[in-house]
């Protein structure tokens, strides 16, 4: 059984195939965290709970004369607030006449089959045949009248535990939630490192590794989206943890809005990690009888380093989170018109690009920004989802028909959440924007943000996006968002509820996506937010792939895709071959290398093939054929990072291995070249040690053991930015 309860020890045990998660009800009713790590046969872990009389660590009233029990140092599942625990709390609130304390005690539990459904938000679902159970534990605080329901969905075969929190007001007065973390994870020691992923627009999800030090270290977003700057994913690991060895714990928040992940080393050298909605600027009124649902958090443990942890997340996100039928389908190779034409196009130009794309072997042509409203640049037209007949004289329907007649599918770009001030929609509904009364609007990209906390705005967007999809035969939609939220003020809410706007915006976004995306399962949706500004687990629920970054430079992409791979599968990373000199960096890299890097994700093109030489076109045809031949291996194979581009300056390499280990693809790009260079080697991973493999184009056969232990030489003839791909087959 995935969930067990030892009544004698008052202990809950959650078991996956490789890990155990243990909780205990204290003698005073508190829910304590006892253990999370390698799977244990033991159920009695009381000896781990060491208590002592510690100065200035207060004792709860119910402890009486027992001065050894204090919430200031015992590990908890959901911490109290203003009740003797001075560490960063799981909850902050105000209730009644201004009370701000919360002290929840275990009041009951139940175990149900299947995974808990998250109200109004994405979450993991269990698949037929999976042994998934959900443990629900109720924490009751009769004084404040607030109950906390903790849900632990145990995906036994997938080695993950999905945690969620629901606050229920059982009192007779309103409760204002000011902080509600989706997960609190207490560690008994703190000799760990933290891994997190930060960056900026055009350089997202760079790996950062720091040692745990005294105090609180936090990352997060207050931009209305999960952001380019930080990602809602964090790893706690042992000091010597690497790709293939050592313990590490992953925490992934399934949420697309403002978030915070914090790690606190306390006075007794213990570590507390919190993950949830960013409390800065957040408050939410919960009236009597109502409840508030926090986002889900997906926890995973690995005793075999970061690589195994990543493969756990890759599989569960691909199989249990993504709702699109395309998670299992072969997806089309596309050509997107943005870097080919930007706003400067008409139907004839698009058709000329499309004709050349067909000749390359492209399956899908995507018309990017500029096809609607009065949209000749990014200063106008957003919100007016009517075709621009000045540009597209034949109209979108006929254009789509022409594209299909060529043998390709057709896609479009949209940015539903935004509006231009120079638009019919804004002139009709200026009150539909997020902006504070009496202040001039803060602009981003000369556009404002629609107030998705309003149902009328959401219903308009549902109608508008459905009308776009009815406009023509459309099989692909790139759903973009090109600015951060600033004035999160809504005209539909009073003063006491303005702290709810940012979260209600996200709930509104999920509602719109539920009504549009999930109701059009035959359409392939790609997420985008100025590239990778909303690259989070929740988006994968709706959009099986996300535009990894607006930066298409192959060398920069090596780091971007490396960091992304720690949590997110290859099948989620949309990556394109673009022209050189690159439009973002000016760098020149070989076309072959651009293809290799783009095959590190969902392969496509971002260029104008009418400007390519016959030799370049032939090379692109070969790339498409190679990608299609090895599609399943690339998108579903076990993923291995062979190098760290922040440490190995000379080359970056990665590898995919089929689940049966009979086939593998090794990709390598030289990033730095020196004169009279040393011979370098790359050690492979994931192969069957005692079996033999042939490398296509090489003589002889090699055991998996020698390929993993001794490695293969990096070809000396590769110049800087040169690359290779090697196919291995078991013989």
HELIX and SHEET records of a PDB file:
HELIX    1   1 UNK A   46  UNK A   48  5                                   3    
HELIX    2   2 UNK A   61  UNK A   63  5                                   3    
HELIX    3   3 UNK A  305  UNK A  316  1                                  12    
HELIX    4   4 UNK A  317  UNK A  321  3                                   5    
HELIX    5   5 UNK A  325  UNK A  327  5                                   3    
HELIX    6   6 UNK A  338  UNK A  341  1                                   4    
HELIX    7   7 UNK A  347  UNK A  360  1                                  14    
HELIX    8   8 UNK A  395  UNK A  406  1                                  12    
HELIX    9   9 UNK A  424  UNK A  428  1                                   5    
HELIX   10  10 UNK A  430  UNK A  432  5                                   3    
HELIX   11  11 UNK A  455  UNK A  471  1                                  17    
HELIX   12  12 UNK A  495  UNK A  500  5                                   6    
HELIX   13  13 UNK A  501  UNK A  516  1                                  16    
HELIX   14  14 UNK A  537  UNK A  542  1                                   6    
HELIX   15  15 UNK A  554  UNK A  564  1                                  11    
HELIX   16  16 UNK A  570  UNK A  572  5                                   3    
HELIX   17  17 UNK A  591  UNK A  598  1                                   8    
HELIX   18  18 UNK A  609  UNK A  611  5                                   3    
HELIX   19  19 UNK A  614  UNK A  629  1                                  16    
HELIX   20  20 UNK A  631  UNK A  636  1                                   6    
HELIX   21  21 UNK A  704  UNK A  709  1                                   6    
SHEET    1   A 4 UNK A   3  UNK A   6  0                                        
SHEET    2   A 4 UNK A  11  UNK A  15 -1                                        
SHEET    3   A 4 UNK A  19  UNK A  25 -1                                        
SHEET    4   A 4 UNK A  31  UNK A  38 -1                                        
SHEET    1   B 5 UNK A  91  UNK A  95  0                                        
SHEET    2   B 5 UNK A 175  UNK A 187 -1                                        
SHEET    3   B 5 UNK A 271  UNK A 277 -1                                        
SHEET    4   B 5 UNK A 259  UNK A 265 -1                                        
SHEET    5   B 5 UNK A 215  UNK A 221 -1                                        
SHEET    1   C 3 UNK A  91  UNK A  95  0                                        
SHEET    2   C 3 UNK A 175  UNK A 187 -1                                        
SHEET    3   C 3 UNK A 284  UNK A 286 -1                                        
SHEET    1   D 5 UNK A 105  UNK A 113  0                                        
SHEET    2   D 5 UNK A 132  UNK A 141 -1                                        
SHEET    3   D 5 UNK A 146  UNK A 155 -1                                        
SHEET    4   D 5 UNK A 160  UNK A 169 -1                                        
SHEET    5   D 5 UNK A 291  UNK A 293 -1                                        
SHEET    1   E 9 UNK A 105  UNK A 113  0                                        
SHEET    2   E 9 UNK A 132  UNK A 141 -1                                        
SHEET    3   E 9 UNK A 146  UNK A 155 -1                                        
SHEET    4   E 9 UNK A 160  UNK A 169 -1                                        
SHEET    5   E 9 UNK A 296  UNK A 302 -1                                        
SHEET    6   E 9 UNK A 248  UNK A 254 -1                                        
SHEET    7   E 9 UNK A 233  UNK A 238 -1                                        
SHEET    8   E 9 UNK A 192  UNK A 200 -1                                        
SHEET    9   E 9 UNK A 203  UNK A 211 -1                                        
SHEET    1   F 9 UNK A 334  UNK A 336  0                                        
SHEET    2   F 9 UNK A 364  UNK A 367  1                                        
SHEET    3   F 9 UNK A 409  UNK A 414  1                                        
SHEET    4   F 9 UNK A 476  UNK A 479  1                                        
SHEET    5   F 9 UNK A 524  UNK A 527  1                                        
SHEET    6   F 9 UNK A 545  UNK A 547  1                                        
SHEET    7   F 9 UNK A 573  UNK A 578  1                                        
SHEET    8   F 9 UNK A 602  UNK A 606  1                                        
SHEET    9   F 9 UNK A 334  UNK A 336  1                                        
SHEET    1   G 2 UNK A 418  UNK A 419  0                                        
SHEET    2   G 2 UNK A 448  UNK A 449 -1                                        
SHEET    1   H 6 UNK A 638  UNK A 641  0                                        
SHEET    2   H 6 UNK A 651  UNK A 657 -1                                        
SHEET    3   H 6 UNK A 663  UNK A 670 -1                                        
SHEET    4   H 6 UNK A 723  UNK A 730 -1                                        
SHEET    5   H 6 UNK A 692  UNK A 695 -1                                        
SHEET    6   H 6 UNK A 702  UNK A 703 -1                                        
SHEET    1   I 2 UNK A 681  UNK A 682  0                                        
SHEET    2   I 2 UNK A 712  UNK A 713 -1                                        
END                                                                             
